[in-house]
Amino acid sequence: MGSAANRAGSVISAPIVIGDGWWIGADVVIQPGVTIAPGAVIVAGSVVTKNVETAGIYGGVPAALLREPT
């Protein structure tokens, strides 16, 4: 099987920034280096791989914009 590094790959470390007034559902995965803008909503079970804009609703794997802010 090889060493742990061969099985898991290299570790990527980067801060996650989350603005005010957000809502993040259950079982959401946020990748390193992602910024969640103020007022954003992340649907349960989503995987966030890119920055999320202000007040939008995002969901899916990978998370995509589902509804623009009104």
mmCIF file as Biopython writes it, N, C-alpha, C and O atoms, coordinates in Angstrom:
data_model
#
loop_
_atom_site.group_PDB
_atom_site.id
_atom_site.type_symbol
_atom_site.label_atom_id
_atom_site.label_alt_id
_atom_site.label_comp_id
_atom_site.label_asym_id
_atom_site.label_entity_id
_atom_site.label_seq_id
_atom_site.pdbx_PDB_ins_code
_atom_site.Cartn_x
_atom_site.Cartn_y
_atom_site.Cartn_z
_atom_site.occupancy
_atom_site.B_iso_or_equiv
_atom_site.auth_seq_id
_atom_site.auth_asym_id
_atom_site.pdbx_PDB_model_num
ATOM 1   N N  . MET A ? 1  ? 0.812   -1.199 0.000  1.0 0.0 1  A 1 
ATOM 2   C CA . MET A ? 1  ? 0.000   0.000  0.000  1.0 0.0 1  A 1 
ATOM 3   C C  . MET A ? 1  ? 0.849   1.253  0.000  1.0 0.0 1  A 1 
ATOM 4   O O  . MET A ? 1  ? 0.395   2.286  -0.492 1.0 0.0 1  A 1 
ATOM 5   N N  . GLY A ? 2  ? 2.031   1.210  0.517  1.0 0.0 2  A 1 
ATOM 6   C CA . GLY A ? 2  ? 2.886   2.386  0.530  1.0 0.0 2  A 1 
ATOM 7   C C  . GLY A ? 2  ? 2.703   3.204  1.804  1.0 0.0 2  A 1 
ATOM 8   O O  . GLY A ? 2  ? 1.937   2.850  2.700  1.0 0.0 2  A 1 
ATOM 9   N N  . SER A ? 3  ? 3.434   4.307  1.845  1.0 0.0 3  A 1 
ATOM 10  C CA . SER A ? 3  ? 3.388   5.174  3.022  1.0 0.0 3  A 1 
ATOM 11  C C  . SER A ? 3  ? 2.085   5.983  3.066  1.0 0.0 3  A 1 
ATOM 12  O O  . SER A ? 3  ? 1.330   6.025  2.095  1.0 0.0 3  A 1 
ATOM 13  N N  . ALA A ? 4  ? 1.845   6.618  4.210  1.0 0.0 4  A 1 
ATOM 14  C CA . ALA A ? 4  ? 0.646   7.450  4.370  1.0 0.0 4  A 1 
ATOM 15  C C  . ALA A ? 4  ? 0.628   8.589  3.356  1.0 0.0 4  A 1 
ATOM 16  O O  . ALA A ? 4  ? -0.439  8.954  2.863  1.0 0.0 4  A 1 
ATOM 17  N N  . ALA A ? 5  ? 1.793   9.159  3.037  1.0 0.0 5  A 1 
ATOM 18  C CA . ALA A ? 5  ? 1.863   10.261 2.060  1.0 0.0 5  A 1 
ATOM 19  C C  . ALA A ? 5  ? 1.428   9.793  0.676  1.0 0.0 5  A 1 
ATOM 20  O O  . ALA A ? 5  ? 0.808   10.558 -0.062 1.0 0.0 5  A 1 
ATOM 21  N N  . ASN A ? 6  ? 1.737   8.564  0.316  1.0 0.0 6  A 1 
ATOM 22  C CA . ASN A ? 6  ? 1.313   8.030  -0.981 1.0 0.0 6  A 1 
ATOM 23  C C  . ASN A ? 6  ? -0.190  7.787  -1.034 1.0 0.0 6  A 1 
ATOM 24  O O  . ASN A ? 6  ? -0.806  7.934  -2.089 1.0 0.0 6  A 1 
ATOM 25  N N  . ARG A ? 7  ? -0.774  7.421  0.079  1.0 0.0 7  A 1 
ATOM 26  C CA . ARG A ? 7  ? -2.212  7.131  0.116  1.0 0.0 7  A 1 
ATOM 27  C C  . ARG A ? 7  ? -3.057  8.399  0.191  1.0 0.0 7  A 1 
ATOM 28  O O  . ARG A ? 7  ? -4.088  8.497  -0.475 1.0 0.0 7  A 1 
ATOM 29  N N  . ALA A ? 8  ? -2.630  9.367  0.992  1.0 0.0 8  A 1 
ATOM 30  C CA . ALA A ? 8  ? -3.447  10.555 1.248  1.0 0.0 8  A 1 
ATOM 31  C C  . ALA A ? 8  ? -3.046  11.759 0.409  1.0 0.0 8  A 1 
ATOM 32  O O  . ALA A ? 8  ? -3.842  12.687 0.262  1.0 0.0 8  A 1 
ATOM 33  N N  . GLY A ? 9  ? -1.859  11.776 -0.139 1.0 0.0 9  A 1 
ATOM 34  C CA . GLY A ? 9  ? -1.403  12.935 -0.882 1.0 0.0 9  A 1 
ATOM 35  C C  . GLY A ? 9  ? -0.844  13.999 0.042  1.0 0.0 9  A 1 
ATOM 36  O O  . GLY A ? 9  ? -0.776  13.799 1.255  1.0 0.0 9  A 1 
ATOM 37  N N  . SER A ? 10 ? -0.448  15.115 -0.516 1.0 0.0 10 A 1 
ATOM 38  C CA . SER A ? 10 ? 0.122   16.178 0.297  1.0 0.0 10 A 1 
ATOM 39  C C  . SER A ? 10 ? -0.969  16.970 1.004  1.0 0.0 10 A 1 
ATOM 40  O O  . SER A ? 10 ? -2.111  17.030 0.548  1.0 0.0 10 A 1 
ATOM 41  N N  . VAL A ? 11 ? -0.597  17.570 2.117  1.0 0.0 11 A 1 
ATOM 42  C CA . VAL A ? 11 ? -1.527  18.371 2.908  1.0 0.0 11 A 1 
ATOM 43  C C  . VAL A ? 11 ? -1.538  19.797 2.364  1.0 0.0 11 A 1 
ATOM 44  O O  . VAL A ? 11 ? -0.480  20.394 2.164  1.0 0.0 11 A 1 
ATOM 45  N N  . ILE A ? 12 ? -2.723  20.341 2.125  1.0 0.0 12 A 1 
ATOM 46  C CA . ILE A ? 12 ? -2.872  21.719 1.677  1.0 0.0 12 A 1 
ATOM 47  C C  . ILE A ? 12 ? -3.479  22.508 2.827  1.0 0.0 12 A 1 
ATOM 48  O O  . ILE A ? 12 ? -4.563  22.182 3.311  1.0 0.0 12 A 1 
ATOM 49  N N  . SER A ? 13 ? -2.786  23.529 3.255  1.0 0.0 13 A 1 
ATOM 50  C CA . SER A ? 13 ? -3.250  24.335 4.370  1.0 0.0 13 A 1 
ATOM 51  C C  . SER A ? 13 ? -3.456  25.775 3.902  1.0 0.0 13 A 1 
ATOM 52  O O  . SER A ? 13 ? -2.533  26.400 3.381  1.0 0.0 13 A 1 
ATOM 53  N N  . ALA A ? 14 ? -4.659  26.293 4.087  1.0 0.0 14 A 1 
ATOM 54  C CA . ALA A ? 14 ? -4.962  27.681 3.751  1.0 0.0 14 A 1 
ATOM 55  C C  . ALA A ? 14 ? -6.154  28.117 4.602  1.0 0.0 14 A 1 
ATOM 56  O O  . ALA A ? 14 ? -7.009  27.291 4.920  1.0 0.0 14 A 1 
ATOM 57  N N  . PRO A ? 15 ? -6.231  29.384 4.974  1.0 0.0 15 A 1 
ATOM 58  C CA . PRO A ? 15 ? -7.342  29.843 5.812  1.0 0.0 15 A 1 
ATOM 59  C C  . PRO A ? 15 ? -8.680  29.848 5.067  1.0 0.0 15 A 1 
ATOM 60  O O  . PRO A ? 15 ? -8.736  30.046 3.853  1.0 0.0 15 A 1 
ATOM 61  N N  . ILE A ? 16 ? -9.734  29.627 5.817  1.0 0.0 16 A 1 
ATOM 62  C CA . ILE A ? 16 ? -11.106 29.764 5.312  1.0 0.0 16 A 1 
ATOM 63  C C  . ILE A ? 16 ? -11.665 31.031 5.943  1.0 0.0 16 A 1 
ATOM 64  O O  . ILE A ? 16 ? -11.640 31.177 7.165  1.0 0.0 16 A 1 
ATOM 65  N N  . VAL A ? 17 ? -12.172 31.952 5.117  1.0 0.0 17 A 1 
ATOM 66  C CA . VAL A ? 17 ? -12.712 33.222 5.611  1.0 0.0 17 A 1 
ATOM 67  C C  . VAL A ? 17 ? -14.222 33.198 5.438  1.0 0.0 17 A 1 
ATOM 68  O O  . VAL A ? 17 ? -14.729 32.965 4.341  1.0 0.0 17 A 1 
ATOM 69  N N  . ILE A ? 18 ? -14.942 33.445 6.540  1.0 0.0 18 A 1 
ATOM 70  C CA . ILE A ? 18 ? -16.404 33.432 6.495  1.0 0.0 18 A 1 
ATOM 71  C C  . ILE A ? 18 ? -16.916 34.778 6.994  1.0 0.0 18 A 1 
ATOM 72  O O  . ILE A ? 18 ? -16.635 35.176 8.124  1.0 0.0 18 A 1 
ATOM 73  N N  . GLY A ? 19 ? -17.680 35.485 6.135  1.0 0.0 19 A 1 
ATOM 74  C CA . GLY A ? 19 ? -18.228 36.807 6.473  1.0 0.0 19 A 1 
ATOM 75  C C  . GLY A ? 19 ? -19.391 36.712 7.453  1.0 0.0 19 A 1 
ATOM 76  O O  . GLY A ? 19 ? -19.754 35.620 7.889  1.0 0.0 19 A 1 
ATOM 77  N N  . ASP A ? 20 ? -19.968 37.850 7.794  1.0 0.0 20 A 1 
ATOM 78  C CA . ASP A ? 20 ? -21.095 37.925 8.736  1.0 0.0 20 A 1 
ATOM 79  C C  . ASP A ? 20 ? -22.414 37.542 8.082  1.0 0.0 20 A 1 
ATOM 80  O O  . ASP A ? 20 ? -22.575 37.683 6.870  1.0 0.0 20 A 1 
ATOM 81  N N  . GLY A ? 21 ? -23.344 37.065 8.873  1.0 0.0 21 A 1 
ATOM 82  C CA . GLY A ? 21 ? -24.714 36.851 8.429  1.0 0.0 21 A 1 
ATOM 83  C C  . GLY A ? 21 ? -24.911 35.685 7.481  1.0 0.0 21 A 1 
ATOM 84  O O  . GLY A ? 21 ? -25.877 35.698 6.717  1.0 0.0 21 A 1 
ATOM 85  N N  . TRP A ? 22 ? -24.072 34.703 7.486  1.0 0.0 22 A 1 
ATOM 86  C CA . TRP A ? 22 ? -24.163 33.558 6.595  1.0 0.0 22 A 1 
ATOM 87  C C  . TRP A ? 22 ? -25.067 32.473 7.176  1.0 0.0 22 A 1 
ATOM 88  O O  . TRP A ? 22 ? -25.466 32.538 8.339  1.0 0.0 22 A 1 
ATOM 89  N N  . TRP A ? 23 ? -25.378 31.493 6.362  1.0 0.0 23 A 1 
ATOM 90  C CA . TRP A ? 23 ? -26.062 30.291 6.808  1.0 0.0 23 A 1 
ATOM 91  C C  . TRP A ? 23 ? -25.424 29.120 6.081  1.0 0.0 23 A 1 
ATOM 92  O O  . TRP A ? 23 ? -25.399 29.086 4.851  1.0 0.0 23 A 1 
ATOM 93  N N  . ILE A ? 24 ? -24.907 28.156 6.842  1.0 0.0 24 A 1 
ATOM 94  C CA . ILE A ? 24 ? -24.260 26.988 6.254  1.0 0.0 24 A 1 
ATOM 95  C C  . ILE A ? 24 ? -24.997 25.750 6.751  1.0 0.0 24 A 1 
ATOM 96  O O  . ILE A ? 24 ? -25.096 25.518 7.956  1.0 0.0 24 A 1 
ATOM 97  N N  . GLY A ? 25 ? -25.519 24.951 5.806  1.0 0.0 25 A 1 
ATOM 98  C CA . GLY A ? 25 ? -26.280 23.755 6.145  1.0 0.0 25 A 1 
ATOM 99  C C  . GLY A ? 25 ? -25.405 22.637 6.688  1.0 0.0 25 A 1 
ATOM 100 O O  . GLY A ? 25 ? -24.180 22.758 6.733  1.0 0.0 25 A 1 
ATOM 101 N N  . ALA A ? 26 ? -26.042 21.551 7.100  1.0 0.0 26 A 1 
ATOM 102 C CA . ALA A ? 26 ? -25.355 20.386 7.664  1.0 0.0 26 A 1 
ATOM 103 C C  . ALA A ? 26 ? -24.515 19.681 6.609  1.0 0.0 26 A 1 
ATOM 104 O O  . ALA A ? 26 ? -24.849 19.694 5.424  1.0 0.0 26 A 1 
ATOM 105 N N  . ASP A ? 27 ? -23.428 19.069 7.047  1.0 0.0 27 A 1 
ATOM 106 C CA . ASP A ? 27 ? -22.554 18.248 6.201  1.0 0.0 27 A 1 
ATOM 107 C C  . ASP A ? 27 ? -21.945 18.997 5.024  1.0 0.0 27 A 1 
ATOM 108 O O  . ASP A ? 27 ? -21.686 18.393 3.984  1.0 0.0 27 A 1 
ATOM 109 N N  . VAL A ? 28 ? -21.714 20.289 5.165  1.0 0.0 28 A 1 
ATOM 110 C CA . VAL A ? 28 ? -21.061 21.076 4.117  1.0 0.0 28 A 1 
ATOM 111 C C  . VAL A ? 28 ? -19.548 20.935 4.277  1.0 0.0 28 A 1 
ATOM 112 O O  . VAL A ? 28 ? -19.032 21.000 5.393  1.0 0.0 28 A 1 
ATOM 113 N N  . VAL A ? 29 ? -18.840 20.743 3.169  1.0 0.0 29 A 1 
ATOM 114 C CA . VAL A ? 29 ? -17.383 20.692 3.165  1.0 0.0 29 A 1 
ATOM 115 C C  . VAL A ? 29 ? -16.884 21.964 2.500  1.0 0.0 29 A 1 
ATOM 116 O O  . VAL A ? 29 ? -17.292 22.289 1.385  1.0 0.0 29 A 1 
ATOM 117 N N  . ILE A ? 30 ? -15.997 22.687 3.186  1.0 0.0 30 A 1 
ATOM 118 C CA . ILE A ? 30 ? -15.411 23.914 2.645  1.0 0.0 30 A 1 
ATOM 119 C C  . ILE A ? 30 ? -13.925 23.661 2.465  1.0 0.0 30 A 1 
ATOM 120 O O  . ILE A ? 30 ? -13.218 23.380 3.433  1.0 0.0 30 A 1 
ATOM 121 N N  . GLN A ? 31 ? -13.451 23.759 1.233  1.0 0.0 31 A 1 
ATOM 122 C CA . GLN A ? 31 ? -12.053 23.494 0.915  1.0 0.0 31 A 1 
ATOM 123 C C  . GLN A ? 31 ? -11.153 24.626 1.418  1.0 0.0 31 A 1 
ATOM 124 O O  . GLN A ? 31 ? -11.623 25.749 1.598  1.0 0.0 31 A 1 
ATOM 125 N N  . PRO A ? 32 ? -9.873  24.346 1.645  1.0 0.0 32 A 1 
ATOM 126 C CA . PRO A ? 32 ? -8.929  25.367 2.112  1.0 0.0 32 A 1 
ATOM 127 C C  . PRO A ? 32 ? -8.828  26.538 1.131  1.0 0.0 32 A 1 
ATOM 128 O O  . PRO A ? 32 ? -8.864  26.348 -0.085 1.0 0.0 32 A 1 
ATOM 129 N N  . GLY A ? 33 ? -8.699  27.756 1.681  1.0 0.0 33 A 1 
ATOM 130 C CA . GLY A ? 33 ? -8.507  28.949 0.864  1.0 0.0 33 A 1 
ATOM 131 C C  . GLY A ? 33 ? -9.770  29.592 0.333  1.0 0.0 33 A 1 
ATOM 132 O O  . GLY A ? 33 ? -9.693  30.574 -0.405 1.0 0.0 33 A 1 
ATOM 133 N N  . VAL A ? 34 ? -10.934 29.063 0.689  1.0 0.0 34 A 1 
ATOM 134 C CA . VAL A ? 34 ? -12.210 29.586 0.188  1.0 0.0 34 A 1 
ATOM 135 C C  . VAL A ? 34 ? -12.696 30.729 1.080  1.0 0.0 34 A 1 
ATOM 136 O O  . VAL A ? 34 ? -12.506 30.698 2.296  1.0 0.0 34 A 1 
ATOM 137 N N  . THR A ? 35 ? -13.324 31.739 0.466  1.0 0.0 35 A 1 
ATOM 138 C CA . THR A ? 35 ? -13.944 32.845 1.193  1.0 0.0 35 A 1 
ATOM 139 C C  . THR A ? 35 ? -15.446 32.793 0.995  1.0 0.0 35 A 1 
ATOM 140 O O  . THR A ? 35 ? -15.929 32.755 -0.137 1.0 0.0 35 A 1 
ATOM 141 N N  . ILE A ? 36 ? -16.191 32.791 2.108  1.0 0.0 36 A 1 
ATOM 142 C CA . ILE A ? 36 ? -17.654 32.833 2.090  1.0 0.0 36 A 1 
ATOM 143 C C  . ILE A ? 36 ? -18.031 34.287 2.387  1.0 0.0 36 A 1 
ATOM 144 O O  . ILE A ? 36 ? -17.776 34.775 3.488  1.0 0.0 36 A 1 
ATOM 145 N N  . ALA A ? 37 ? -18.631 34.980 1.423  1.0 0.0 37 A 1 
ATOM 146 C CA . ALA A ? 37 ? -18.973 36.391 1.565  1.0 0.0 37 A 1 
ATOM 147 C C  . ALA A ? 37 ? -20.149 36.578 2.534  1.0 0.0 37 A 1 
ATOM 148 O O  . ALA A ? 37 ? -20.899 35.636 2.787  1.0 0.0 37 A 1 
ATOM 149 N N  . PRO A ? 38 ? -20.308 37.791 3.076  1.0 0.0 38 A 1 
ATOM 150 C CA . PRO A ? 38 ? -21.408 38.061 4.004  1.0 0.0 38 A 1 
ATOM 151 C C  . PRO A ? 38 ? -22.776 37.763 3.394  1.0 0.0 38 A 1 
ATOM 152 O O  . PRO A ? 38 ? -23.032 38.087 2.234  1.0 0.0 38 A 1 
ATOM 153 N N  . GLY A ? 39 ? -23.647 37.146 4.184  1.0 0.0 39 A 1 
ATOM 154 C CA . GLY A ? 39 ? -25.018 36.889 3.767  1.0 0.0 39 A 1 
ATOM 155 C C  . GLY A ? 39 ? -25.206 35.688 2.869  1.0 0.0 39 A 1 
ATOM 156 O O  . GLY A ? 39 ? -26.323 35.445 2.412  1.0 0.0 39 A 1 
ATOM 157 N N  . ALA A ? 40 ? -24.166 34.932 2.599  1.0 0.0 40 A 1 
ATOM 158 C CA . ALA A ? 40 ? -24.273 33.776 1.704  1.0 0.0 40 A 1 
ATOM 159 C C  . ALA A ? 40 ? -24.999 32.618 2.388  1.0 0.0 40 A 1 
ATOM 160 O O  . ALA A ? 40 ? -24.947 32.467 3.609  1.0 0.0 40 A 1 
ATOM 161 N N  . VAL A ? 41 ? -25.672 31.814 1.583  1.0 0.0 41 A 1 
ATOM 162 C CA . VAL A ? 41 ? -26.354 30.609 2.067  1.0 0.0 41 A 1 
ATOM 163 C C  . VAL A ? 41 ? -25.762 29.421 1.322  1.0 0.0 41 A 1 
ATOM 164 O O  . VAL A ? 41 ? -25.701 29.416 0.093  1.0 0.0 41 A 1 
ATOM 165 N N  . ILE A ? 42 ? -25.321 28.403 2.085  1.0 0.0 42 A 1 
ATOM 166 C CA . ILE A ? 42 ? -24.768 27.188 1.502  1.0 0.0 42 A 1 
ATOM 167 C C  . ILE A ? 42 ? -25.716 26.044 1.850  1.0 0.0 42 A 1 
ATOM 168 O O  . ILE A ? 42 ? -25.963 25.773 3.025  1.0 0.0 42 A 1 
ATOM 169 N N  . VAL A ? 43 ? -26.244 25.377 0.832  1.0 0.0 43 A 1 
ATOM 170 C CA . VAL A ? 43 ? -27.224 24.296 0.998  1.0 0.0 43 A 1 
ATOM 171 C C  . VAL A ? 43 ? -26.543 23.074 1.621  1.0 0.0 43 A 1 
ATOM 172 O O  . VAL A ? 43 ? -25.375 22.807 1.340  1.0 0.0 43 A 1 
ATOM 173 N N  . ALA A ? 44 ? -27.263 22.337 2.461  1.0 0.0 44 A 1 
ATOM 174 C CA . ALA A ? 44 ? -26.738 21.154 3.137  1.0 0.0 44 A 1 
ATOM 175 C C  . ALA A ? 44 ? -26.150 20.161 2.138  1.0 0.0 44 A 1 
ATOM 176 O O  . ALA A ? 44 ? -26.691 19.960 1.051  1.0 0.0 44 A 1 
ATOM 177 N N  . GLY A ? 45 ? -25.030 19.542 2.525  1.0 0.0 45 A 1 
ATOM 178 C CA . GLY A ? 45 ? -24.394 18.523 1.713  1.0 0.0 45 A 1 
ATOM 179 C C  . GLY A ? 45 ? -23.526 19.038 0.584  1.0 0.0 45 A 1 
ATOM 180 O O  . GLY A ? 45 ? -23.019 18.246 -0.211 1.0 0.0 45 A 1 
ATOM 181 N N  . SER A ? 46 ? -23.342 20.343 0.494  1.0 0.0 46 A 1 
ATOM 182 C CA . SER A ? 46 ? -22.560 20.935 -0.596 1.0 0.0 46 A 1 
ATOM 183 C C  . SER A ? 46 ? -21.062 20.822 -0.329 1.0 0.0 46 A 1 
ATOM 184 O O  . SER A ? 46 ? -20.629 20.680 0.814  1.0 0.0 46 A 1 
ATOM 185 N N  . VAL A ? 47 ? -20.282 20.887 -1.402 1.0 0.0 47 A 1 
ATOM 186 C CA . VAL A ? 47 ? -18.822 20.947 -1.312 1.0 0.0 47 A 1 
ATOM 187 C C  . VAL A ? 47 ? -18.401 22.256 -1.961 1.0 0.0 47 A 1 
ATOM 188 O O  . VAL A ? 47 ? -18.530 22.428 -3.173 1.0 0.0 47 A 1 
ATOM 189 N N  . VAL A ? 48 ? -17.892 23.183 -1.142 1.0 0.0 48 A 1 
ATOM 190 C CA . VAL A ? 48 ? -17.522 24.514 -1.622 1.0 0.0 48 A 1 
ATOM 191 C C  . VAL A ? 48 ? -16.045 24.493 -2.012 1.0 0.0 48 A 1 
ATOM 192 O O  . VAL A ? 48 ? -15.173 24.326 -1.158 1.0 0.0 48 A 1 
ATOM 193 N N  . THR A ? 49 ? -15.767 24.665 -3.320 1.0 0.0 49 A 1 
ATOM 194 C CA . THR A ? 49 ? -14.397 24.612 -3.829 1.0 0.0 49 A 1 
ATOM 195 C C  . THR A ? 49 ? -13.896 25.967 -4.306 1.0 0.0 49 A 1 
ATOM 196 O O  . THR A ? 49 ? -12.696 26.141 -4.515 1.0 0.0 49 A 1 
ATOM 197 N N  . LYS A ? 50 ? -14.804 26.937 -4.481 1.0 0.0 50 A 1 
ATOM 198 C CA . LYS A ? 50 ? -14.445 28.275 -4.960 1.0 0.0 50 A 1 
ATOM 199 C C  . LYS A ? 50 ? -15.089 29.315 -4.064 1.0 0.0 50 A 1 
ATOM 200 O O  . LYS A ? 50 ? -16.006 29.001 -3.305 1.0 0.0 50 A 1 
ATOM 201 N N  . ASN A ? 51 ? -14.612 30.561 -4.146 1.0 0.0 51 A 1 
ATOM 202 C CA . ASN A ? 51 ? -15.168 31.653 -3.352 1.0 0.0 51 A 1 
ATOM 203 C C  . ASN A ? 51 ? -16.651 31.837 -3.640 1.0 0.0 51 A 1 
ATOM 204 O O  . ASN A ? 51 ? -17.108 31.640 -4.766 1.0 0.0 51 A 1 
ATOM 205 N N  . VAL A ? 52 ? -17.399 32.219 -2.600 1.0 0.0 52 A 1 
ATOM 206 C CA . VAL A ? 52 ? -18.850 32.397 -2.670 1.0 0.0 52 A 1 
ATOM 207 C C  . VAL A ? 52 ? -19.149 33.882 -2.546 1.0 0.0 52 A 1 
ATOM 208 O O  . VAL A ? 52 ? -18.640 34.540 -1.639 1.0 0.0 52 A 1 
ATOM 209 N N  . GLU A ? 53 ? -19.974 34.423 -3.453 1.0 0.0 53 A 1 
ATOM 210 C CA . GLU A ? 53 ? -20.297 35.856 -3.481 1.0 0.0 53 A 1 
ATOM 211 C C  . GLU A ? 53 ? -21.366 36.216 -2.445 1.0 0.0 53 A 1 
ATOM 212 O O  . GLU A ? 53 ? -22.004 35.336 -1.866 1.0 0.0 53 A 1 
ATOM 213 N N  . THR A ? 54 ? -21.549 37.504 -2.224 1.0 0.0 54 A 1 
ATOM 214 C CA . THR A ? 54 ? -22.462 38.031 -1.217 1.0 0.0 54 A 1 
ATOM 215 C C  . THR A ? 54 ? -23.920 37.678 -1.488 1.0 0.0 54 A 1 
ATOM 216 O O  . THR A ? 54 ? -24.418 37.860 -2.599 1.0 0.0 54 A 1 
ATOM 217 N N  . ALA A ? 55 ? -24.594 37.172 -0.463 1.0 0.0 55 A 1 
ATOM 218 C CA . ALA A ? 55 ? -26.055 36.974 -0.411 1.0 0.0 55 A 1 
ATOM 219 C C  . ALA A ? 55 ? -26.622 36.006 -1.444 1.0 0.0 55 A 1 
ATOM 220 O O  . ALA A ? 55 ? -27.841 35.972 -1.617 1.0 0.0 55 A 1 
ATOM 221 N N  . GLY A ? 56 ? -25.816 35.231 -2.127 1.0 0.0 56 A 1 
ATOM 222 C CA . GLY A ? 56 ? -26.343 34.229 -3.059 1.0 0.0 56 A 1 
ATOM 223 C C  . GLY A ? 56 ? -26.644 32.924 -2.344 1.0 0.0 56 A 1 
ATOM 224 O O  . GLY A ? 56 ? -26.198 32.711 -1.217 1.0 0.0 56 A 1 
ATOM 225 N N  . ILE A ? 57 ? -27.399 32.053 -2.995 1.0 0.0 57 A 1 
ATOM 226 C CA . ILE A ? 57 ? -27.669 30.716 -2.476 1.0 0.0 57 A 1 
ATOM 227 C C  . ILE A ? 57 ? -26.874 29.735 -3.331 1.0 0.0 57 A 1 
ATOM 228 O O  . ILE A ? 57 ? -27.017 29.712 -4.554 1.0 0.0 57 A 1 
ATOM 229 N N  . TYR A ? 58 ? -26.038 28.928 -2.687 1.0 0.0 58 A 1 
ATOM 230 C CA . TYR A ? 58 ? -25.149 28.005 -3.370 1.0 0.0 58 A 1 
ATOM 231 C C  . TYR A ? 58 ? -25.421 26.584 -2.908 1.0 0.0 58 A 1 
ATOM 232 O O  . TYR A ? 58 ? -25.745 26.352 -1.743 1.0 0.0 58 A 1 
ATOM 233 N N  . GLY A ? 59 ? -25.286 25.622 -3.835 1.0 0.0 59 A 1 
ATOM 234 C CA . GLY A ? 59 ? -25.462 24.229 -3.465 1.0 0.0 59 A 1 
ATOM 235 C C  . GLY A ? 59 ? -24.915 23.307 -4.518 1.0 0.0 59 A 1 
ATOM 236 O O  . GLY A ? 59 ? -24.691 23.712 -5.658 1.0 0.0 59 A 1 
ATOM 237 N N  . GLY A ? 60 ? -24.698 22.059 -4.137 1.0 0.0 60 A 1 
ATOM 238 C CA . GLY A ? 60 ? -24.247 21.041 -5.072 1.0 0.0 60 A 1 
ATOM 239 C C  . GLY A ? 60 ? -22.825 20.594 -4.811 1.0 0.0 60 A 1 
ATOM 240 O O  . GLY A ? 60 ? -22.156 21.077 -3.898 1.0 0.0 60 A 1 
ATOM 241 N N  . VAL A ? 61 ? -22.377 19.651 -5.640 1.0 0.0 61 A 1 
ATOM 242 C CA . VAL A ? 61 ? -21.024 19.113 -5.547 1.0 0.0 61 A 1 
ATOM 243 C C  . VAL A ? 61 ? -20.397 19.203 -6.929 1.0 0.0 61 A 1 
ATOM 244 O O  . VAL A ? 61 ? -20.714 18.373 -7.780 1.0 0.0 61 A 1 
ATOM 245 N N  . PRO A ? 62 ? -19.537 20.152 -7.193 1.0 0.0 62 A 1 
ATOM 246 C CA . PRO A ? 62 ? -19.139 21.269 -6.341 1.0 0.0 62 A 1 
ATOM 247 C C  . PRO A ? 62 ? -20.241 22.341 -6.280 1.0 0.0 62 A 1 
ATOM 248 O O  . PRO A ? 62 ? -21.099 22.412 -7.160 1.0 0.0 62 A 1 
ATOM 249 N N  . ALA A ? 63 ? -20.203 23.159 -5.245 1.0 0.0 63 A 1 
ATOM 250 C CA . ALA A ? 63 ? -21.239 24.172 -5.047 1.0 0.0 63 A 1 
ATOM 251 C C  . ALA A ? 63 ? -21.242 25.187 -6.185 1.0 0.0 63 A 1 
ATOM 252 O O  . ALA A ? 63 ? -20.195 25.667 -6.621 1.0 0.0 63 A 1 
ATOM 253 N N  . ALA A ? 64 ? -22.443 25.498 -6.648 1.0 0.0 64 A 1 
ATOM 254 C CA . ALA A ? 64 ? -22.640 26.485 -7.719 1.0 0.0 64 A 1 
ATOM 255 C C  . ALA A ? 64 ? -23.767 27.414 -7.306 1.0 0.0 64 A 1 
ATOM 256 O O  . ALA A ? 64 ? -24.569 27.072 -6.437 1.0 0.0 64 A 1 
ATOM 257 N N  . LEU A ? 65 ? -23.835 28.596 -7.927 1.0 0.0 65 A 1 
ATOM 258 C CA . LEU A ? 65 ? -24.888 29.559 -7.629 1.0 0.0 65 A 1 
ATOM 259 C C  . LEU A ? 65 ? -26.238 28.995 -8.059 1.0 0.0 65 A 1 
ATOM 260 O O  . LEU A ? 65 ? -26.434 28.654 -9.225 1.0 0.0 65 A 1 
ATOM 261 N N  . LEU A ? 66 ? -27.170 28.900 -7.106 1.0 0.0 66 A 1 
ATOM 262 C CA . LEU A ? 66 ? -28.522 28.422 -7.396 1.0 0.0 66 A 1 
ATOM 263 C C  . LEU A ? 66 ? -29.496 29.577 -7.562 1.0 0.0 66 A 1 
ATOM 264 O O  . LEU A ? 66 ? -30.414 29.512 -8.379 1.0 0.0 66 A 1 
ATOM 265 N N  . ARG A ? 67 ? -29.290 30.645 -6.778 1.0 0.0 67 A 1 
ATOM 266 C CA . ARG A ? 67 ? -30.185 31.799 -6.851 1.0 0.0 67 A 1 
ATOM 267 C C  . ARG A ? 67 ? -29.393 33.061 -6.566 1.0 0.0 67 A 1 
ATOM 268 O O  . ARG A ? 67 ? -28.647 33.143 -5.590 1.0 0.0 67 A 1 
ATOM 269 N N  . GLU A ? 68 ? -29.570 34.048 -7.444 1.0 0.0 68 A 1 
ATOM 270 C CA . GLU A ? 68 ? -28.944 35.374 -7.283 1.0 0.0 68 A 1 
ATOM 271 C C  . GLU A ? 68 ? -29.587 36.100 -6.102 1.0 0.0 68 A 1 
ATOM 272 O O  . GLU A ? 68 ? -30.745 35.836 -5.779 1.0 0.0 68 A 1 
ATOM 273 N N  . PRO A ? 69 ? -28.862 37.001 -5.458 1.0 0.0 69 A 1 
ATOM 274 C CA . PRO A ? 69 ? -29.478 37.806 -4.401 1.0 0.0 69 A 1 
ATOM 275 C C  . PRO A ? 69 ? -30.560 38.720 -4.977 1.0 0.0 69 A 1 
ATOM 276 O O  . PRO A ? 69 ? -30.436 39.210 -6.100 1.0 0.0 69 A 1 
ATOM 277 N N  . THR A ? 70 ? -31.618 38.942 -4.201 1.0 0.0 70 A 1 
ATOM 278 C CA . THR A ? 70 ? -32.702 39.795 -4.662 1.0 0.0 70 A 1 
ATOM 279 C C  . THR A ? 70 ? -32.713 41.129 -3.978 1.0 0.0 70 A 1 
ATOM 280 O O  . THR A ? 70 ? -33.573 41.962 -4.263 1.0 0.0 70 A 1 
#
